[in-house]
């Protein structure tokens, strides 16, 4: 099982996943499904490529998109996200009302992320008006330091940055809404997929875990 450091959903310390709402949910899912896994915390690009290439590998939390639909087996939804453009509040020269407006600015996103894919579909070009970095914390630092103008996200400063969200401003309206899932490599045993799906649904119905799913919703 692979994931990344993405507070408040997954929290990684010293290379180990130690907390977060999605982590707690998945820990219980694995327990109920009676499945033992090696839990790896990796930079997102490595986690994504590992799940794509290694049989019987589970990945979370991953945005479900049309482009990714045939690439994975989709086990179950964890939460939803609404995406918009964000800029540093201190940068008074950015005014975005449409996606076409956004193309006039330098954007930053995590390599191999859904956000990077979406920006490129909109018309951003790597090496031109799009920079790719290794993690979400770096994205917000780049905005704060003025090295990039905008990013594409569901909320400011998720991803472990110690910057305050009040430093950033949403530009325009929500562009799209998507769901974030637990998924698996396309060559994963059917019995494993069935057991994980059933266990996730069981956890969702359990009042003891309702608070964890609410944490995810309240983050939107």
Steps between C-alpha positions, in 0.01 A plus 500: 500500500641838401410855599653844549532762773177700464363639829234478631438182300839325529775610739851366448788533747847353452381312193208330676126569478401583858163673480234684304130441436547291184776299666274418797221398264729280290656340809153389609407392146804272482420357843142415400609364163765286677770617262862561599695755297836675492406867544735726302513880524644647180509828308182512292666438162667183629186380678295550185749322273537215748124443510488509121781250448493258795233229517281478810589851619247727672522880487322776692393782494473531120269725299279307257502660155404401146866463404574273795177298477644209293835499681385375842240289676289743706420356843300776668462870565663677795393861444426765234693807392407824324783651298578869448800719427687649797760775526694671777284772653800734497516480121253770396568460127304178449139513383340178377137458403538233229744220418621709207600775742704246700720419200657844531670403826773260615345195666656238727381144573627165628653276235265220379214639711142546389553874531796492260299293251205739520716808448655345191155415363399863554798609293791548740836377369784355707807715447280792398230613740499185718762388753492151656624428853528196724234569766210725604696676771738629234208620288380740771852612585556590134187716503593662829852585378370638169671237286164400354176692458225240539422140577197274455358349820191423708617712795806701599795346680403135518805280472699572813609857441544708816370808319170648613211464256415870551807578286320368192198601298260303280478640149165479323248220551526123534619349173413135561408251773638149523513208740807367677530122525684194616617324184714204398727384223305366203646152569372457854331181620121522475457355847722773645299770321169353617617471861636855505185645344275318748719605792500866393120502476485341845724772646292773336187367672669473840405794732843475664664610175244759391711777654797411278293528183359830629856633545553441131174673403566799724835554330325591172 
